[in-house]
Amino acid sequence: MNRVIRTHDLLSSTLDPKGWINRAMNRILSAQDGDLRQSDVGKELIQLITRGFGDLKRRAIHASERLSEMNGLDHYAEYINELLVVIQDWEAHFGDGDFDALSQAVHGFEMPKLPTVRGLDEELREAGKAIVENVRKGDEVGCAV
């Protein structure tokens, strides 16, 4: 229902709702009929994915640095470094917009299990896990491992 209301509000706010709908439909058809990478929608998607990789790498590097500074969480930092290698591999496969290569690289990926670290203060362990989850789950908009 929220989506319907937002769409109505969006269309109500445009000067030419029918023209906006027609342009949107043409963009979709252009992406569907031709080479996705050459379409406006495809170019925007490439930029979105590329930015997502950059954001994810920055988060992973920052998380690894933070975990390395926390006494006893080196195993978590190494875990994040392993995820960073995966992210970089996916980014390399995607290159300048190779959706098929990215799909093949991601296909079958299983998130490795977080290592067990014994003998840590529970508060420290939970803080470390929260840092790891920030990278693993991302912002739930596709910017996650």
CYANA upper distance limits for C-alpha pairs under 8 A (distance plus 0.5 A):
  1 MET  CA      5 ILE  CA      6.87
  2 ASN  CA      6 ARG  CA      6.59
  3 ARG  CA      7 THR  CA      6.51
  4 VAL  CA      8 HIS  CA      6.58
  5 ILE  CA      9 ASP  CA      6.60
  6 ARG  CA     10 LEU  CA      6.54
  7 THR  CA     11 LEU  CA      6.62
  8 HIS  CA     12 SER  CA      6.47
  9 ASP  CA     13 SER  CA      6.64
 10 LEU  CA     14 THR  CA      7.14
 11 LEU  CA     17 PRO  CA      5.83
 12 SER  CA     17 PRO  CA      7.62
 14 THR  CA     20 TRP  CA      8.09
 16 ASP  CA     20 TRP  CA      6.66
 17 PRO  CA     21 ILE  CA      6.69
 18 LYS  CA     22 ASN  CA      6.64
 19 GLY  CA     23 ARG  CA      6.63
 20 TRP  CA     24 ALA  CA      6.64
 21 ILE  CA     25 MET  CA      6.60
 22 ASN  CA     26 ASN  CA      6.61
 23 ARG  CA     27 ARG  CA      6.72
 24 ALA  CA     28 ILE  CA      6.85
 25 MET  CA     29 LEU  CA      6.61
 26 ASN  CA     30 SER  CA      6.44
 27 ARG  CA     31 ALA  CA      6.81
 27 ARG  CA     39 SER  CA      7.98
 27 ARG  CA     40 ASP  CA      7.12
 27 ARG  CA     41 VAL  CA      6.93
 28 ILE  CA     32 GLN  CA      6.66
 28 ILE  CA     41 VAL  CA      7.54
 29 LEU  CA     33 ASP  CA      6.41
 30 SER  CA     34 GLY  CA      6.51
 30 SER  CA     36 LEU  CA      8.46
 30 SER  CA     39 SER  CA      6.63
 30 SER  CA     40 ASP  CA      8.48
 31 ALA  CA     35 ASP  CA      7.14
 31 ALA  CA     36 LEU  CA      5.38
 31 ALA  CA     38 GLN  CA      8.39
 31 ALA  CA     39 SER  CA      5.66
 31 ALA  CA     40 ASP  CA      7.81
 31 ALA  CA     41 VAL  CA      6.70
 31 ALA  CA     42 GLY  CA      7.04
 32 GLN  CA     36 LEU  CA      7.41
 34 GLY  CA     38 GLN  CA      8.13
 34 GLY  CA     39 SER  CA      7.80
 35 ASP  CA     39 SER  CA      7.09
 36 LEU  CA     41 VAL  CA      7.85
 36 LEU  CA     42 GLY  CA      5.36
 36 LEU  CA     43 LYS  CA      8.31
 37 ARG  CA     42 GLY  CA      5.20
 37 ARG  CA     43 LYS  CA      6.26
 37 ARG  CA     46 ILE  CA      8.03
 37 ARG  CA     97 GLY  CA      6.98
 38 GLN  CA     42 GLY  CA      6.87
 38 GLN  CA     43 LYS  CA      6.99
 39 SER  CA     43 LYS  CA      6.62
 40 ASP  CA     44 GLU  CA      6.71
 41 VAL  CA     45 LEU  CA      6.62
 42 GLY  CA     46 ILE  CA      6.58
 43 LYS  CA     47 GLN  CA      6.80
 44 GLU  CA     48 LEU  CA      6.64
 45 LEU  CA     49 ILE  CA      6.60
 46 ILE  CA     50 THR  CA      6.50
 46 ILE  CA     96 ASP  CA      7.93
 46 ILE  CA     97 GLY  CA      6.04
 47 GLN  CA     51 ARG  CA      6.52
 48 LEU  CA     52 GLY  CA      6.53
 49 ILE  CA     53 PHE  CA      6.72
 50 THR  CA     54 GLY  CA      6.89
 50 THR  CA     91 GLU  CA      8.13
 51 ARG  CA     55 ASP  CA      6.61
 52 GLY  CA     56 LEU  CA      6.49
 52 GLY  CA    142 GLY  CA      8.13
 52 GLY  CA    143 CYS  CA      5.84
 53 PHE  CA     57 LYS  CA      6.53
 53 PHE  CA     87 ILE  CA      7.56
 53 PHE  CA     91 GLU  CA      7.04
 53 PHE  CA    143 CYS  CA      7.73
 54 GLY  CA     58 ARG  CA      6.71
 55 ASP  CA     59 ARG  CA      6.68
 55 ASP  CA    143 CYS  CA      8.06
 56 LEU  CA     60 ALA  CA      6.61
 56 LEU  CA     87 ILE  CA      8.22
 56 LEU  CA    135 VAL  CA      7.42
 56 LEU  CA    138 GLY  CA      8.06
 56 LEU  CA    143 CYS  CA      6.77
 56 LEU  CA    144 ALA  CA      7.19
 56 LEU  CA    145 VAL  CA      8.46
 57 LYS  CA     61 ILE  CA      6.60
 57 LYS  CA     84 LEU  CA      6.92
 57 LYS  CA     87 ILE  CA      7.47
 57 LYS  CA     88 GLN  CA      8.24
 58 ARG  CA     62 HIS  CA      6.55
 59 ARG  CA     63 ALA  CA      6.46
 59 ARG  CA    134 ASN  CA      8.32
 59 ARG  CA    135 VAL  CA      6.74
 60 ALA  CA     64 SER  CA      6.55
 60 ALA  CA     80 ILE  CA      6.71
 60 ALA  CA     81 ASN  CA      7.83
 60 ALA  CA     83 LEU  CA      8.25
 60 ALA  CA     84 LEU  CA      6.71
 60 ALA  CA    135 VAL  CA      6.38
 61 ILE  CA     65 GLU  CA      6.69
 61 ILE  CA     80 ILE  CA      8.43
 61 ILE  CA     81 ASN  CA      8.10
 61 ILE  CA     84 LEU  CA      8.09
 62 HIS  CA     66 ARG  CA      6.69
 63 ALA  CA     67 LEU  CA      6.53
 63 ALA  CA     77 ALA  CA      7.78
 63 ALA  CA     80 ILE  CA      7.77
 63 ALA  CA    131 ILE  CA      6.52
 63 ALA  CA    132 VAL  CA      7.40
 63 ALA  CA    135 VAL  CA      8.02
 64 SER  CA     68 SER  CA      6.53
 64 SER  CA     76 TYR  CA      8.19
 64 SER  CA     77 ALA  CA      5.01
 64 SER  CA     78 GLU  CA      7.77
 64 SER  CA     80 ILE  CA      6.37
 64 SER  CA     81 ASN  CA      7.09
 65 GLU  CA     69 GLU  CA      6.92
 65 GLU  CA     77 ALA  CA      7.74
 66 ARG  CA     70 MET  CA      7.06
 66 ARG  CA     77 ALA  CA      8.49
 67 LEU  CA     73 LEU  CA      6.12
 67 LEU  CA     74 ASP  CA      6.91
 67 LEU  CA     76 TYR  CA      7.09
 67 LEU  CA     77 ALA  CA      5.66
 67 LEU  CA    128 GLY  CA      7.04
 67 LEU  CA    131 ILE  CA      8.22
 68 SER  CA     73 LEU  CA      6.85
 68 SER  CA     74 ASP  CA      5.78
 68 SER  CA     77 ALA  CA      6.19
 70 MET  CA     74 ASP  CA      8.18
 72 GLY  CA    120 LEU  CA      7.55
 73 LEU  CA     77 ALA  CA      6.97
 73 LEU  CA    117 VAL  CA      8.18
 73 LEU  CA    125 ARG  CA      8.26
 73 LEU  CA    128 GLY  CA      7.36
 74 ASP  CA     78 GLU  CA      6.68
 75 HIS  CA     79 TYR  CA      6.68
 75 HIS  CA    115 PRO  CA      7.23
 75 HIS  CA    117 VAL  CA      7.81
 76 TYR  CA     80 ILE  CA      6.81
 76 TYR  CA    114 LEU  CA      7.83
 76 TYR  CA    115 PRO  CA      7.44
 76 TYR  CA    128 GLY  CA      7.65
 76 TYR  CA    129 LYS  CA      8.45
 76 TYR  CA    132 VAL  CA      7.75
 77 ALA  CA     81 ASN  CA      6.76
 78 GLU  CA     82 GLU  CA      6.77
 79 TYR  CA     83 LEU  CA      6.96
 79 TYR  CA    114 LEU  CA      7.52
 79 TYR  CA    115 PRO  CA      8.00
 80 ILE  CA     84 LEU  CA      6.64
 80 ILE  CA    132 VAL  CA      7.42
 80 ILE  CA    135 VAL  CA      8.37
 81 ASN  CA     85 VAL  CA      6.95
 82 GLU  CA     86 VAL  CA      7.13
 83 LEU  CA     87 ILE  CA      6.74
 83 LEU  CA    145 VAL  CA      7.95
 84 LEU  CA     88 GLN  CA      6.64
 85 VAL  CA     89 ASP  CA      6.63
 86 VAL  CA     90 TRP  CA      6.73
 87 ILE  CA     91 GLU  CA      6.64
 87 ILE  CA    145 VAL  CA      7.66
 88 GLN  CA     92 ALA  CA      6.59
 89 ASP  CA     93 HIS  CA      6.74
 89 ASP  CA    105 ALA  CA      8.39
 90 TRP  CA     94 PHE  CA      6.66
 90 TRP  CA    102 LEU  CA      6.47
 90 TRP  CA    105 ALA  CA      6.61
 90 TRP  CA    106 VAL  CA      7.43
 91 GLU  CA     95 GLY  CA      6.65
 91 GLU  CA    102 LEU  CA      8.13
 93 HIS  CA     98 ASP  CA      7.56
 93 HIS  CA    101 ALA  CA      5.99
 93 HIS  CA    102 LEU  CA      5.86
 93 HIS  CA    105 ALA  CA      7.36
 94 PHE  CA     98 ASP  CA      5.26
 94 PHE  CA     99 PHE  CA      6.67
 94 PHE  CA    101 ALA  CA      6.53
 94 PHE  CA    102 LEU  CA      5.36
 98 ASP  CA    102 LEU  CA      6.86
 99 PHE  CA    103 SER  CA      6.58
100 ASP  CA    104 GLN  CA      6.73
101 ALA  CA    105 ALA  CA      6.66
102 LEU  CA    106 VAL  CA      6.59
103 SER  CA    107 HIS  CA      6.35
105 ALA  CA    109 PHE  CA      8.42
111 MET  CA    145 VAL  CA      8.33
117 VAL  CA    125 ARG  CA      8.50
120 LEU  CA    124 LEU  CA      7.28
120 LEU  CA    125 ARG  CA      6.78
121 ASP  CA    125 ARG  CA      6.77
122 GLU  CA    126 GLU  CA      6.62
123 GLU  CA    127 ALA  CA      6.69
124 LEU  CA    128 GLY  CA      6.68
125 ARG  CA    129 LYS  CA      6.67
126 GLU  CA    130 ALA  CA      6.64
127 ALA  CA    131 ILE  CA      6.95
128 GLY  CA    132 VAL  CA      6.85
129 LYS  CA    133 GLU  CA      6.56
130 ALA  CA    134 ASN  CA      6.78
131 ILE  CA    135 VAL  CA      7.53
132 VAL  CA    136 ARG  CA      6.74
133 GLU  CA    137 LYS  CA      6.08
133 GLU  CA    138 GLY  CA      7.91
134 ASN  CA    138 GLY  CA      5.78
134 ASN  CA    139 ASP  CA      8.16
135 VAL  CA    144 ALA  CA      6.80
135 VAL  CA    145 VAL  CA      7.41
136 ARG  CA    144 ALA  CA      6.10
136 ARG  CA    145 VAL  CA      5.63
137 LYS  CA    143 CYS  CA      8.32
137 LYS  CA    144 ALA  CA      5.55
137 LYS  CA    145 VAL  CA      7.12
138 GLY  CA    142 GLY  CA      7.95
138 GLY  CA    143 CYS  CA      5.84
138 GLY  CA    144 ALA  CA      4.74
138 GLY  CA    145 VAL  CA      7.84
139 ASP  CA    143 CYS  CA      6.70
139 ASP  CA    144 ALA  CA      7.48
140 GLU  CA    144 ALA  CA      7.45
